[in-house]
Amino acid sequence: MTQVMWTPEAAMAEHSALSRFAREAGFDPFDYDGLHRWSISDIEGFWSKLWDFAGVIGERGNVAFVPDQAHWMTGARFFPDASINLAENLLKRSGADIAVVEGDEAGGRRQMTADQLRAETARIANGLRAAGVQPGDRVAAVLPNRIECLVTLLATAAVGAVWTSCSPDFGGAAITDRIGQVKPKVLFVQPHIRYGGKAQDISERLSEVTGRIEGLEQIVVIGEGTLDASAPVAAYADFGSDGPLEFTRVGFNDPVYILYTSGTTGKPKAIVHRTGGVLLQHLKEHMLHGDVRPGDKLMWYSNSAWMMYHWMVSALACEATIALYDGAPILKTSDGFDCGPLWRMVEAEGLTHLGISPKYLATLAEKDFAPGREADVSSLRWLMSAGSPVAPHQYDWIYEAIKPDFGFASISGGTEILGCFLIGSPFHPVRRGMLTTRALGLAVNVLDERGAPVIGRAGELVCTEPFPAMPLTFWGEGGDERYRQTYFADRPEIWTHGDRATLNADGSAVIHGRSDFTLNPGGVRIGTADIYNVCEQFADVEDCITFGRPVDNDEEIILCLKMGDGRQATPELANSIRTMLRKECSPRHVPAAIYMVSDIPYTINGKRVEGACKAMISGLEVKNKASLANPDCLIEYARLGEGAAL
């Protein structure tokens, strides 16, 4: 039995929205297993109940679910007669309550009340309508995580159009590969940005991008800077006009967002998300699983392109305040590092929910920064993490270095569903190294090589019943077929997510890593996350990456270590890592070779790129290097075999 790190108090569970929802649905509030079984067996009943319970604004229609017996998942339809607007639900609150606060790495702060946010959204929405934007048109943003970016999202949704974004730190080719696919009519940009204490002028990059985008009719520039662009350019301050806030309602299944895959195996796939699917998925996750209440304050550290940005914004529908942060979470100083920016916001704003990444937590631990010692974190009820698996030892650090009396939710889902398959809960204990539970309404299971469901053994993470947040399609010619091939080719009409996972008897789960990068020495499948979890326990190791090297119709495991400043990888360190892998994992996890490298390749979305390393060491081409944040470091991996291993 895994160690329980935290158990919600009875009062928290009893007074949670999840408890009220269960009672209204006719269930014992603490019979989560029964509630979950109902949520995936009575599909129409569950999603109808959620619509009513969450107070969705719009016309629901008489039908909540239309099954398709021949195409059980890909043909299913939800709320086919509904008419809604995402922004109308996100901006339901009015008055003088603070709706959004903004902080940055320089210590700046802004805020907007609910009325002010509605008024600014109305102004930009009126500008979009005057620019000819119609429902279904695309509006793009290359903006930092500030209030203006939020307003462009809300205004785009208000007119029934489709919002898509790239982070301003993306290279020109990466931006074009993404938003260039969808041919936006209007593009919002900010030429002058700041990150890591450095001011950056990206005007030239943005000018190149605008020249490559077909169909661009209007560019809106925020702040200082000019662009050499073929389309008309307007200043954000002059764009639009004051007036009433009007919402154009669209169909439940009409598009609202386009997000992009990492693009490490070709041009990034443009995933089209449904208006109603996004809203219901996020209301369920915030209100029921995240225990987000009216008046709560939530922040997820993210850029404006990552799915967690869109996820955070939806907390507005729970009448919560969202907090934005623009800049680096850890800053270099004259005498070291400042690890405190996010935690100063926790203290200053009284945040109740904070979202971060496992890599950020590991860096804080490596620098011996204890947030609970350096800031007042008493307001926090929940800490959340996504992007990669959280190692078991990080659970120890969280409850020692931050505080012992709050919930932690390691969540897992993806850009594909703009939500979570595995998530937290105000009912369940937090178990060391485990994701808490399966999300309501999602028939999550793990299948072995036979296609049979298994408990306590690793297999493929799947979802066997339809749900509203399934993508509408992939953008572009042949998008429907590319979508089906990506998620349903291996198992017809069963969503195969591409993660290796283990479901436990108590309902918790472990993610072992992406199936694409599963190691396979001697025909035994091994998750990369298991190896990363061990390596992260060695303080001298700053980062690492593991991948397979083909050899004699088999595969051997290669482990590369990036050492901390002034530290060297030694044979003694390599032996210690091998010993711990053998002890905590298995002899199969022990690498055939360990090398020291100067850098680890990542995508611009912050994910390790095991496949690129494997291609380089095998003498193969790495596709779409524009998706990598640091492609130059790959040269080193092509030469690994020339040097001696540790």
C-alpha positions in Angstrom: 0.0 0.0 0.0 1.4 3.4 -1.0 2.0 6.0 1.6 -0.8 8.5 2.2 0.6 12.1 2.2 -2.7 14.0 2.8 -6.3 13.2 3.4 -9.0 15.8 2.9 -10.8 16.8 6.1 -14.4 15.6 6.3 -15.7 19.1 6.2 -13.9 19.8 2.9 -15.3 16.7 1.3 -18.8 17.2 2.7 -19.1 20.8 1.6 -17.5 20.4 -1.8 -19.3 20.8 -5.1 -18.5 17.2 -5.9 -20.4 16.1 -2.8 -23.4 18.3 -3.7 -23.4 17.0 -7.3 -23.3 13.3 -6.1 -26.2 13.9 -3.8 -28.3 15.6 -6.5 -27.5 12.7 -8.8 -28.8 10.3 -6.2 -25.5 8.9 -4.9 -23.8 8.6 -1.6 -21.3 11.5 -1.7 -18.5 9.2 -0.7 -19.3 6.4 -3.2 -17.0 7.8 -5.9 -16.7 4.4 -7.6 -20.4 4.2 -8.0 -20.6 7.8 -9.1 -17.9 7.2 -11.7 -19.6 4.0 -13.0 -22.8 6.0 -13.5 -21.0 8.9 -15.2 -19.6 6.5 -18.0 -22.6 4.2 -18.3 -25.5 6.8 -18.3 -23.7 9.2 -20.7 -26.7 11.3 -21.4 -27.7 11.5 -17.8 -24.3 12.5 -16.5 -23.6 15.3 -19.0 -27.2 16.6 -18.7 -26.8 16.7 -15.0 -23.5 18.5 -15.2 -25.0 21.2 -17.6 -27.7 21.9 -15.1 -25.6 21.7 -11.9 -22.9 24.0 -13.3 -25.5 26.6 -14.5 -24.4 26.7 -18.1 -25.7 29.7 -19.9 -27.3 28.9 -23.3 -30.0 26.8 -24.9 -29.5 23.2 -24.2 -32.0 21.6 -26.5 -33.9 18.4 -25.8 -31.2 15.8 -26.6 -27.9 15.5 -24.7 -26.3 12.5 -26.4 -26.8 10.8 -29.8 -25.0 7.5 -30.1 -23.7 6.0 -33.3 -23.6 2.2 -33.1 -21.3 1.9 -36.1 -18.8 4.5 -35.0 -19.3 4.5 -31.2 -16.8 7.2 -30.4 -16.0 9.1 -33.6 -19.7 9.3 -34.6 -21.2 10.2 -31.2 -22.8 13.6 -30.9 -23.4 15.7 -27.7 -26.1 18.4 -27.4 -26.7 18.6 -31.2 -29.4 21.3 -30.7 -27.6 23.4 -28.1 -26.6 27.1 -28.6 -24.0 28.6 -26.4 -21.1 31.0 -26.2 -17.9 30.3 -24.3 -17.2 33.9 -23.4 -20.8 34.4 -22.1 -20.1 31.7 -19.6 -16.6 32.9 -18.6 -17.9 36.5 -18.1 -21.1 35.6 -16.2 -19.8 37.6 -13.3 -20.3 41.4 -13.2 -19.7 44.2 -10.7 -16.6 45.4 -8.8 -15.1 42.0 -7.8 -11.6 41.4 -9.1 -11.8 39.1 -12.1 -8.1 39.0 -13.1 -4.8 40.1 -11.7 -1.5 40.3 -13.6 2.0 40.1 -12.2 5.4 40.0 -13.9 9.0 39.3 -13.1 9.8 43.0 -12.6 7.3 43.2 -9.8 4.6 45.0 -11.8 0.9 44.4 -11.0 -2.4 45.2 -12.7 -6.0 44.1 -12.1 -9.4 44.3 -13.6 -12.8 44.1 -12.1 -15.5 41.9 -13.6 -17.1 45.0 -15.1 -13.8 46.3 -16.5 -13.0 43.0 -18.1 -16.4 42.8 -19.7 -16.0 46.4 -21.0 -12.6 45.8 -22.5 -13.8 42.5 -24.0 -16.7 44.4 -25.6 -14.3 47.0 -27.1 -12.1 44.4 -28.8 -15.0 42.3 -29.9 -16.5 45.4 -31.6 -13.1 45.8 -33.3 -13.2 42.2 -34.5 -16.7 42.6 -35.9 -15.7 45.8 -37.7 -12.7 44.0 -39.2 -15.1 41.5 -40.7 -14.6 38.6 -38.3 -17.5 36.1 -38.5 -18.3 33.0 -36.5 -15.8 30.3 -37.5 -13.1 32.8 -38.6 -9.7 32.4 -36.9 -8.1 35.1 -34.8 -4.5 34.5 -33.7 -2.3 35.9 -30.9 1.4 35.9 -30.4 1.4 37.5 -27.0 2.9 37.1 -23.5 0.7 36.1 -20.6 -0.9 39.4 -19.8 -4.4 40.9 -19.6 -4.4 41.9 -23.3 -3.9 38.3 -24.3 -6.8 37.2 -22.1 -9.0 39.9 -23.7 -8.3 38.8 -27.2 -9.3 35.2 -26.3 -12.6 36.4 -24.7 -13.4 38.8 -27.5 -12.8 36.2 -30.1 -15.1 33.7 -28.4 -17.7 36.5 -27.9 -18.1 36.9 -31.6 -18.2 33.2 -32.2 -14.8 33.0 -33.8 -11.9 30.6 -33.2 -8.9 31.7 -31.1 -5.4 30.3 -31.6 -2.1 31.3 -30.1 1.7 30.9 -30.1 4.1 32.1 -27.4 6.3 35.1 -28.4 9.4 33.1 -27.6 8.7 30.7 -30.4 10.9 31.1 -33.5 9.5 32.5 -36.7 9.3 29.1 -38.4 7.6 27.5 -35.4 5.0 30.3 -35.4 4.3 30.0 -39.1 4.1 26.2 -38.9 1.3 26.5 -36.4 -0.9 29.5 -36.9 0.0 29.8 -40.6 -1.9 26.5 -41.2 -5.2 28.0 -40.1 -5.1 31.3 -42.0 -6.2 33.8 -39.3 -8.1 36.9 -40.4 -6.7 39.0 -37.5 -3.4 38.7 -35.7 -2.6 40.3 -32.3 1.2 40.7 -31.6 3.5 42.4 -29.0 6.9 43.3 -30.5 8.6 44.2 -27.2 8.6 41.5 -24.5 10.7 40.7 -21.4 11.9 37.3 -20.1 14.5 36.3 -17.6 15.4 39.9 -16.9 16.1 40.7 -20.5 14.1 43.0 -22.8 13.6 41.6 -26.3 12.6 43.2 -29.5 10.9 40.5 -31.8 9.6 43.0 -34.4 11.8 41.5 -37.2 10.6 38.0 -36.4 6.9 39.1 -36.3 7.3 41.0 -39.6 8.6 37.8 -41.3 5.7 35.8 -39.8 3.0 38.2 -41.0 4.5 38.1 -44.5 4.0 34.3 -44.6 0.4 34.0 -43.4 -2.2 33.8 -46.1 -5.5 35.6 -45.7 -4.3 38.0 -43.0 -6.4 41.2 -43.1 -5.6 43.0 -39.9 -2.7 43.2 -37.5 -3.1 44.7 -34.0 0.1 45.7 -32.2 0.2 45.9 -28.4 2.7 48.3 -26.8 5.7 49.8 -28.5 7.2 48.7 -31.8 6.4 48.7 -35.5 6.1 46.0 -38.1 7.0 45.8 -41.7 3.8 44.1 -42.7 1.6 43.8 -45.8 -1.7 43.8 -43.9 -3.1 46.9 -42.2 -1.7 47.6 -38.8 -3.6 49.1 -35.9 -2.6 50.0 -32.3 -4.3 47.9 -29.7 -5.3 51.1 -27.8 -7.1 52.4 -30.9 -8.7 49.1 -32.0 -12.4 48.7 -31.5 -15.0 50.9 -29.9 -16.8 51.1 -26.6 -20.3 49.6 -26.5 -22.4 46.9 -25.0 -21.0 43.4 -24.7 -22.8 41.1 -27.2 -22.3 37.4 -27.4 -22.9 35.4 -30.7 -24.1 32.0 -29.7 -22.9 29.0 -31.8 -23.5 25.3 -31.8 -22.2 23.1 -29.1 -19.9 21.4 -31.6 -18.7 24.5 -33.4 -15.0 25.3 -33.0 -13.6 27.7 -30.4 -9.9 26.9 -30.0 -7.1 25.5 -32.2 -4.1 24.1 -30.3 -1.0 22.4 -31.7 0.9 19.2 -31.0 4.6 19.4 -30.3 5.5 18.7 -34.0 8.6 16.6 -33.4 7.6 14.1 -36.1 6.5 16.6 -38.8 4.5 19.7 -39.0 2.5 20.3 -35.8 -1.1 19.0 -36.0 -3.7 21.7 -35.5 -6.3 20.3 -33.1 -9.8 21.9 -33.4 -11.7 22.0 -30.1 -15.5 22.2 -29.7 -17.1 25.1 -27.8 -19.4 23.0 -25.6 -16.8 20.3 -25.1 -14.3 22.7 -23.7 -16.8 24.4 -21.4 -18.3 21.2 -19.9 -14.9 19.5 -19.5 -13.4 22.5 -17.7 -16.5 23.2 -15.5 -16.3 19.5 -14.4 -12.6 19.7 -13.8 -12.6 23.0 -11.9 -15.8 22.8 -10.1 -16.0 19.1 -9.1 -12.4 17.8 -9.2 -10.5 21.0 -8.3 -13.0 22.2 -5.7 -12.8 25.7 -7.3 -15.4 28.0 -5.5 -16.7 31.5 -6.2 -14.1 33.9 -4.9 -11.2 31.5 -5.2 -8.0 32.7 -6.8 -6.2 30.4 -9.3 -3.0 30.6 -11.2 -1.2 28.2 -13.5 2.3 29.1 -14.6 2.1 28.8 -18.3 2.7 30.6 -21.6 -0.2 31.6 -23.7 0.1 28.7 -26.1 0.1 25.7 -23.6 -3.2 24.0 -23.0 -3.0 24.8 -19.3 -3.5 28.5 -20.2 -6.9 27.8 -21.7 -7.7 25.5 -18.8 -6.8 28.2 -16.3 -9.0 30.8 -18.1 -12.0 28.6 -17.7 -11.9 29.0 -14.0 -13.7 32.3 -14.7 -16.8 30.3 -15.3 -16.7 29.2 -11.6 -16.6 33.0 -10.6 -13.1 32.6 -9.5 -10.3 35.2 -10.0 -7.5 34.1 -12.3 -3.9 35.3 -11.8 -1.6 35.8 -14.8 2.2 35.9 -14.6 4.5 37.1 -17.3 8.2 36.2 -17.1 10.6 33.6 -15.8 9.6 31.8 -12.6 13.2 31.7 -11.4 15.4 34.8 -12.0 19.2 35.1 -12.1 20.6 37.6 -9.6 24.0 39.1 -8.9 24.5 36.6 -6.1 22.6 33.5 -7.3 19.0 32.9 -8.1 15.6 34.4 -7.0 13.2 31.4 -6.8 10.4 33.5 -5.2 8.4 35.3 -7.9 5.5 32.8 -8.0 5.4 32.4 -4.3 5.3 36.1 -3.7 2.2 36.1 -5.9 0.7 33.3 -3.7 1.2 35.5 -0.7 0.3 38.9 -2.2 -2.9 37.7 -3.9 -3.9 35.0 -1.5 -4.0 32.3 -4.2 -6.0 29.2 -3.4 -4.9 27.1 -6.4 -1.4 27.1 -8.0 -0.3 25.0 -11.0 3.3 24.3 -11.9 5.5 21.7 -13.5 7.5 18.8 -12.1 10.7 20.4 -13.6 10.0 23.6 -11.7 9.6 21.7 -8.4 12.8 19.8 -9.1 14.7 23.1 -9.7 13.4 24.5 -6.4 14.5 21.5 -4.5 17.9 21.5 -6.2 18.4 25.1 -5.1 17.3 24.3 -1.6 14.3 26.8 -1.8 11.5 26.0 0.6 8.4 28.1 -0.4 6.8 27.6 3.0 9.8 29.1 4.7 10.1 32.1 2.3 6.5 33.1 1.8 3.1 33.0 3.5 1.4 30.1 1.7 -1.5 29.7 4.2 -4.1 30.6 1.5 -3.2 27.6 -0.7 -5.7 24.8 -0.7 -4.4 23.0 -3.8 -1.2 22.6 -5.6 -1.4 21.0 -9.1 1.2 19.8 -11.6 1.1 18.7 -15.2 3.3 18.2 -18.2 5.2 15.1 -17.1 5.0 12.6 -14.3 5.8 13.7 -10.7 8.4 11.5 -9.1 7.5 9.9 -5.7 10.3 11.7 -3.9 8.8 15.0 -5.1 5.7 14.3 -3.1 7.9 14.2 0.0 9.4 17.5 -0.9 6.0 19.2 -1.5 4.7 18.3 1.9 7.9 19.1 3.7 9.0 22.3 1.8 5.6 23.9 1.1 3.2 22.8 3.8 1.5 19.6 5.1 -2.1 20.7 5.1 -3.2 21.1 1.5 -4.1 18.9 -1.5 -1.8 18.0 -4.3 -3.1 16.9 -7.7 -0.8 15.5 -10.3 -3.0 15.5 -13.4 -2.6 13.9 -16.8 -4.5 14.4 -20.0 -3.3 16.3 -23.0 -3.7 19.0 -25.7 -5.8 16.5 -27.6 -8.7 16.7 -25.1 -7.8 20.0 -23.5 -8.4 18.4 -20.2 -7.6 15.5 -17.9 -8.1 11.7 -17.9 -6.5 11.4 -14.4 -7.1 14.2 -11.9 -7.4 15.2 -8.2 -10.5 15.1 -6.0 -11.7 16.6 -2.7 -12.8 13.1 -1.7 -9.6 11.1 -2.2 -6.3 10.9 -0.2 -3.1 11.9 -1.9 -0.9 8.9 -2.3 2.9 9.2 -2.7 3.8 9.0 -6.4 0.3 8.5 -7.6 -2.2 10.3 -9.7 -5.4 10.5 -7.6 -8.3 9.1 -9.6 -10.0 8.8 -13.0 -12.0 11.8 -14.0 -15.8 11.6 -14.0 -17.4 11.1 -17.4 -14.2 9.5 -18.8 -14.1 5.7 -19.2 -10.4 5.5 -18.6 -8.8 2.1 -18.6 -5.4 0.3 -19.1 -5.2 -2.5 -21.6 -2.4 -5.1 -21.9 -0.9 -6.6 -25.1 -4.0 -8.8 -25.4 -6.4 -5.8 -25.3 -7.7 -6.9 -21.9 -8.1 -4.4 -19.0 -5.6 -4.9 -16.2 -5.1 -3.6 -12.7 -1.7 -3.3 -11.1 0.2 -3.9 -14.4 1.4 -1.4 -17.0 -0.4 -1.1 -20.3 -1.8 1.4 -22.8 -4.0 4.2 -21.4 -7.3 4.2 -23.3 -10.8 5.7 -23.0 -13.6 3.4 -24.2 -16.7 5.6 -24.1 -17.4 8.9 -26.0 -17.0 12.3 -24.2 -17.8 15.9 -25.3 -14.1 17.1 -25.2 -13.0 14.8 -28.0 -11.5 17.0 -30.8 -13.8 18.1 -33.6 -11.1 17.3 -36.2 -7.5 18.2 -37.2 -7.4 21.3 -39.3 -6.7 21.0 -43.0 -7.3 18.6 -45.8 -7.9 15.1 -44.6 -8.2 16.3 -41.0 -10.9 13.8 -40.0 -8.9 10.8 -41.3 -5.6 12.1 -39.7 -7.5 12.5 -36.4 -8.9 8.9 -36.6 -5.5 7.5 -37.5 -3.8 9.2 -34.6 -6.2 8.0 -31.8 -8.3 5.1 -33.2 -6.0 3.2 -35.6 -4.7 0.8 -33.0 -8.1 0.0 -31.5 -11.1 0.9 -33.6 -13.5 3.2 -31.7 -11.4 3.1 -28.6 -9.3 6.2 -27.8 -5.7 5.2 -27.4 -4.0 8.1 -25.8 -0.3 7.2 -26.3 0.7 6.9 -22.6 1.9 3.8 -20.7 0.1 3.7 -17.4 -0.8 1.5 -14.4 -4.2 1.6 -12.7 -4.2 0.5 -9.1 -6.9 -1.3 -7.1 -7.5 1.9 -5.0 -8.3 3.9 -8.1 -5.0 5.8 -8.2 -2.7 5.6 -11.2 0.9 5.9 -12.4 2.0 7.3 -15.8 5.2 5.7 -17.1 5.7 7.9 -20.1 4.8 8.2 -23.7 4.2 5.0 -25.6 6.1 6.5 -28.6 9.3 6.6 -26.5 8.8 3.4 -24.5 12.1 1.6 -24.2 12.1 -2.0 -25.4 15.3 -3.9 -24.4 14.9 -7.6 -24.9 11.3 -7.2 -25.8 10.3 -5.8 -22.3 8.6 -2.4 -22.5 9.9 0.1 -20.0 8.6 3.6 -19.3 11.1 6.5 -19.6 9.5 8.2 -16.5 10.7 5.4 -14.3 14.3 6.2 -15.1 13.8 9.9 -14.8 12.3 9.5 -11.4 15.5 7.8 -10.2 18.0 10.2 -11.8 16.2 13.2 -10.3 17.2 11.9 -6.8 20.9 12.7 -7.6 21.5 16.3 -6.7 24.5 16.7 -9.0 22.4 15.8 -12.0 20.7 18.9 -13.4 18.8 17.0 -16.2 18.8 13.8 -18.1 17.3 12.0 -21.1 17.0 8.3 -22.0 16.3 6.6 -25.3 16.9 3.3 -27.1 19.8 2.6 -29.5 19.1 -0.2 -32.0 21.6 -3.1 -31.8 21.4 -6.5 -33.4 17.7 -6.6 -33.9 17.2 -5.5 -30.3 17.5 -2.2 -28.4 19.8 -1.1 -25.6 19.1 1.8 -23.2 21.2 4.9 -23.4 21.1 7.5 -20.6 22.6 11.0 -21.0 23.3 13.2 -18.0 23.5 17.0 -17.9 25.4 17.9 -14.8 24.9 21.0 -12.6 27.3 23.9 -12.7 30.9 22.9 -12.0 30.0 19.2 -11.5 31.3 16.2 -13.5 29.7 12.9 -14.2 32.0 10.2 -12.8 32.1 6.4 -13.0 31.1 6.3 -9.3 28.0 8.4 -10.1 27.1 6.2 -13.0 27.4 3.1 -10.8 25.2 4.7 -8.2 22.5 5.4 -10.7 22.7 1.9 -12.1 22.5 0.4 -8.6 19.4 2.5 -7.7 17.7 1.7 -11.0 18.2 -2.0 -10.4 16.9 -1.7 -6.8 13.9 0.7 -7.4 12.9 -0.5 -10.9 14.4 -3.7 -12.3 17.6 -5.0 -13.9 16.0 -4.3 -17.3 16.0 -0.5 -16.5 19.8 -0.4 -16.2 21.3 1.5 -19.1 23.8 -0.2 -21.4 25.7 3.1 -21.6 25.7 6.4 -19.7 27.2 9.6 -21.2 27.6 13.2 -20.0 26.2 15.8 -22.3 26.2 19.6 -22.3 22.4 20.0 -22.9 19.1 18.1 -23.2 16.9 18.7 -26.2 13.4 20.1 -25.5 10.5 21.1 -27.6 9.4 24.8 -27.4 6.5 23.4 -25.3 9.0 22.2 -22.7 9.0 18.4 -23.4 12.0 16.2 -23.7 12.6 14.9 -27.2 13.8 11.3 -26.8 12.9 10.5 -30.4 15.3 13.1 -31.8 18.2 11.7 -29.7 17.4 8.2 -30.9 17.4 9.4 -34.5 20.7 11.2 -34.2 22.6 8.3 -32.6 21.1 6.0 -35.3 22.2 8.3 -38.1 18.6 9.2 -39.1 17.1 12.6 -40.0 15.3 14.6 -37.3 12.1 16.0 -38.6 10.9 19.5 -38.0 13.7 20.9 -36.0 11.7 24.2 -35.8 9.7 22.5 -33.0 12.8 22.3 -30.8 13.9 25.0 -28.4 17.6 24.1 -28.7 18.2 22.0 -31.9 21.9 22.7 -32.0 22.5 20.5 -29.0 21.6 17.4 -31.1 24.9 17.5 -32.9 26.5 16.1 -29.7 24.2 13.1 -29.7 25.3 12.0 -33.2 28.8 11.7 -31.8 28.0 9.8 -28.6 29.3 6.5 -29.8 32.7 8.1 -30.6 33.4 8.8 -26.9 33.8 6.5 -23.9 30.7 5.8 -21.8 30.8 6.1 -18.0 
